[in-house]
Amino acid sequence: MKKKQLTGKWKQLGTHTELFEWAASRLCTTKDEFDAVGERELVVLQVFESTEVNKTKEASFGMVLSCKKILRNFLTAAAYGDPVSISCDGTYRLTDAGWTLINLGVVGVIYDEKERQFHQRFYPCAVIRVCESLRL
C-alpha cells in the first residue's frame, strides 16, 4: 500500500536526508538566529539520530521543535519561583508517517476559586518528533 504524499505546508519526510534538509532551514543554533524568528514561528532546536536501538541498518531519528510563545512557559514558571519540573508524554502516534510525538513541558498547579480545588495543569514547551526504524 502506497502512503499518501502530504502537500502544502506539511511534507512527509521519508529519508534521513529529507529530514536534515527540512530541519536545516528552521534550525536555531545561535541567539541571533533565535531572535530573528517570530513569536509563533516553528523552530528546530535539535536534530538527532540513533542506530543503537536495534543494531541494524535501520535508524531512529527525530527533532525537538518549539516556538518562542510556548518556550515562555519555562520563563513564567521560573519567574514565579516555581521549580521547573519536566514532564514527558509520549502517547501520541502519528500513524500516517510513523512519527511519535513526545510533549515536553512544565507541570503547574492552579487554584480554582469557584470549585475551591487545586488542579494540575500541563504547560507544553517543546515537542519532540521521533521516527523509528527508517532505512538509511
C-alpha positions in Angstrom: 0.0 0.0 0.0 1.5 3.4 -1.0 1.3 6.2 1.5 -0.4 9.4 0.5 2.1 12.2 0.0 1.4 15.2 2.1 1.2 18.5 0.3 1.2 22.2 1.1 2.6 23.4 4.4 3.5 19.9 5.6 5.8 17.5 3.9 6.1 13.8 4.5 9.8 13.1 5.4 10.8 9.6 4.1 14.6 9.6 4.4 17.3 10.8 6.7 18.4 13.3 4.0 15.0 14.8 3.7 14.7 15.3 7.4 18.0 17.2 7.6 17.2 19.3 4.6 13.8 20.3 6.1 15.2 20.9 9.6 18.2 22.9 8.3 16.0 25.8 7.2 14.5 26.0 10.7 17.4 25.1 12.9 18.3 27.7 15.5 21.8 27.2 16.8 22.7 30.8 17.9 20.9 33.5 19.9 20.8 35.7 16.7 19.0 33.0 14.7 16.5 32.5 17.5 15.9 36.3 17.9 15.2 36.6 14.2 12.2 34.3 14.2 8.6 35.3 15.0 6.7 34.5 18.2 4.7 31.7 16.7 7.1 30.5 14.1 8.2 26.9 14.3 11.9 26.5 15.2 14.0 23.3 15.3 16.2 23.2 18.4 17.9 19.9 17.9 18.1 17.1 15.3 19.3 13.7 16.3 19.7 10.1 15.1 20.5 6.7 16.6 21.2 3.3 15.3 21.8 1.9 18.8 18.3 0.7 19.4 18.2 -2.4 17.2 21.8 -2.7 15.8 20.6 -2.9 12.2 20.8 -0.6 9.2 17.6 1.0 10.3 17.8 4.2 12.2 15.6 6.2 14.6 15.8 9.9 14.2 13.9 12.9 15.3 13.9 16.6 16.2 13.0 18.9 19.0 10.5 21.6 17.9 9.1 24.6 19.6 8.4 28.3 19.2 9.1 31.4 21.4 5.5 31.6 22.5 5.4 28.2 24.2 9.1 28.3 25.4 8.0 31.2 27.6 6.2 28.7 29.8 9.7 27.8 31.2 10.3 31.5 32.0 6.9 32.0 33.6 7.4 29.1 35.9 10.9 30.3 36.9 9.6 33.9 37.4 7.1 32.8 40.0 9.8 30.9 41.8 8.2 27.6 40.9 10.6 24.7 40.4 10.7 23.7 36.7 9.6 20.1 36.6 10.0 18.5 33.2 7.2 16.1 32.2 7.1 14.0 29.0 4.1 12.4 27.4 4.8 10.0 24.5 1.3 8.7 24.0 0.5 10.4 20.6 1.4 8.5 17.5 1.2 9.9 14.0 0.3 6.7 12.2 0.4 8.3 8.7 4.1 8.6 8.7 5.2 6.6 11.7 6.2 9.5 13.8 5.7 9.6 17.6 5.2 12.9 19.4 6.6 13.5 22.8 5.4 16.6 24.6 7.9 18.3 26.9 6.7 20.9 29.3 6.2 22.0 32.9 3.6 20.9 35.3 1.8 23.6 37.3 -0.9 23.8 39.9 -3.7 26.4 39.8 -6.4 27.1 42.4 -10.0 27.3 41.1 -11.8 29.7 43.4 -15.2 28.7 42.1 -14.6 24.9 42.8 -12.3 25.6 45.7 -9.9 23.0 44.4 -6.4 22.8 43.1 -5.9 21.5 39.6 -2.7 20.2 38.0 -2.0 21.6 34.5 0.5 20.7 31.8 2.1 23.6 30.0 3.9 22.5 26.8 7.3 24.0 26.0 8.6 21.8 23.2 7.6 18.8 21.0 9.9 16.0 20.2 9.1 14.1 17.0 10.7 10.7 16.7 10.5 8.3 13.7 11.7 4.7 14.4 13.1 2.2 12.0 13.6 4.1 8.9 16.0 2.6 6.4 19.1 4.7 5.6 
